[in-house]
Amino acid sequence: EYILQPSTYTAATGDATLANGLVAKLQGVNLINDLSQSYTFKSKVLMQASTIVFPDGKELVWQGYYVKSDGGSNWGIVASGAHTDDGGSIFTLADGKYVAANLKSQRISVKKFGARGDGTDDTTPIQTAMNFLGGRVAYFPRPDLKYLMTSSLASPANTGEYAFTLKGAGSGQTVI
């Protein structure tokens, strides 16, 4: 299996410009417009940086948030219209369309919102996850170092006394 991640793609000619500057001819390809096939990126960051224009309804998969296998993988559907990019549930693409991420589980990893757990400041992604969860569980997988927060979390407005639950990987495994 090969994952093609061109930096640009021209549907009319089938030309894909790869990161190394080479131009590949994609024969008979209509992967971009074929809604029955998903398109995979190594990361959410690469997905948002891509200049490929996807049709509404296209399923995009990202194998990590910053890099492949960092715990931030997910998938979502391309749509057009008004939206607010929150860094976890909605991502704006380069052409102004957006991807609505699949976050339907009762337990959602903060890594899907960009928390790294490597000692860098994770306050914003953790707060964004809390704002989105509304009564569900925010899961903190075992970090490489620790989840660093430089300010207190604010309880999301109008969510009640128990707006969310924090759950770690286990005693002594998750450090916040």
Solvent accessible surface area in square Angstrom, and as a share of the most:
residue,aa,sasa,rsa
1,E,196,0.88
2,Y,212,0.81
3,I,54,0.27
4,L,58,0.29
5,Q,40,0.18
6,P,6,0.04
7,S,53,0.34
8,T,58,0.34
9,Y,32,0.12
10,T,67,0.39
11,A,64,0.50
12,A,100,0.78
13,T,71,0.41
14,G,7,0.07
15,D,43,0.22
16,A,0,0.00
17,T,45,0.26
18,L,44,0.22
19,A,101,0.78
20,N,109,0.56
21,G,50,0.48
22,L,112,0.56
23,V,93,0.53
24,A,30,0.23
25,K,123,0.52
26,L,33,0.17
27,Q,162,0.72
28,G,87,0.84
29,V,48,0.28
30,N,86,0.44
31,L,50,0.25
32,I,8,0.04
33,N,70,0.36
34,D,46,0.24
35,L,100,0.50
36,S,102,0.66
37,Q,90,0.40
38,S,45,0.29
39,Y,6,0.02
40,T,33,0.19
41,F,3,0.01
42,K,93,0.39
43,S,2,0.01
44,K,21,0.09
45,V,64,0.37
46,L,82,0.41
47,M,2,0.01
48,Q,43,0.19
49,A,71,0.55
50,S,12,0.08
51,T,73,0.42
52,I,6,0.03
53,V,93,0.53
54,F,4,0.02
55,P,34,0.22
56,D,68,0.35
57,G,35,0.34
58,K,0,0.00
59,E,56,0.25
60,L,0,0.00
61,V,39,0.23
62,W,3,0.01
63,Q,41,0.18
64,G,0,0.00
65,Y,15,0.06
66,Y,67,0.25
67,V,97,0.56
68,K,105,0.45
69,S,95,0.62
70,D,40,0.21
71,G,39,0.38
72,G,0,0.00
73,S,46,0.30
74,N,19,0.10
75,W,91,0.32
76,G,0,0.00
77,I,67,0.34
78,V,1,0.01
79,A,28,0.22
80,S,58,0.37
81,G,50,0.48
82,A,110,0.85
83,H,62,0.28
84,T,109,0.63
85,D,59,0.31
86,D,49,0.25
87,G,20,0.19
88,G,1,0.01
89,S,12,0.08
90,I,36,0.18
91,F,1,0.01
92,T,45,0.26
93,L,11,0.06
94,A,65,0.50
95,D,59,0.31
96,G,43,0.41
97,K,43,0.18
98,Y,34,0.13
99,V,0,0.00
100,A,40,0.31
101,A,15,0.12
102,N,45,0.23
103,L,11,0.06
104,K,161,0.68
105,S,62,0.40
106,Q,125,0.56
107,R,120,0.44
108,I,6,0.03
109,S,17,0.11
110,V,0,0.00
111,K,23,0.10
112,K,49,0.21
113,F,6,0.02
114,G,2,0.02
115,A,4,0.03
116,R,102,0.37
117,G,0,0.00
118,D,55,0.28
119,G,20,0.19
120,T,68,0.39
121,D,75,0.39
122,D,2,0.01
123,T,18,0.10
124,T,100,0.58
125,P,21,0.13
126,I,0,0.00
127,Q,33,0.15
128,T,24,0.14
129,A,1,0.01
130,M,0,0.00
131,N,87,0.45
132,F,69,0.29
133,L,3,0.02
134,G,50,0.48
135,G,49,0.47
136,R,41,0.15
137,V,37,0.21
138,A,0,0.00
139,Y,39,0.15
140,F,2,0.01
141,P,28,0.17
142,R,161,0.59
143,P,13,0.08
144,D,128,0.66
145,L,114,0.57
146,K,79,0.33
147,Y,0,0.00
148,L,59,0.30
149,M,60,0.27
150,T,94,0.54
151,S,68,0.44
152,S,104,0.67
153,L,45,0.23
154,A,63,0.49
155,S,77,0.50
156,P,18,0.12
157,A,86,0.67
158,N,161,0.83
159,T,50,0.29
160,G,55,0.53
161,E,148,0.66
162,Y,181,0.69
163,A,6,0.05
164,F,49,0.20
165,T,72,0.42
166,L,84,0.42
167,K,100,0.42
168,G,30,0.29
169,A,35,0.27
170,G,35,0.34
171,S,119,0.77
172,G,77,0.74
173,Q,78,0.34
174,T,27,0.16
175,V,74,0.42
176,I,93,0.47
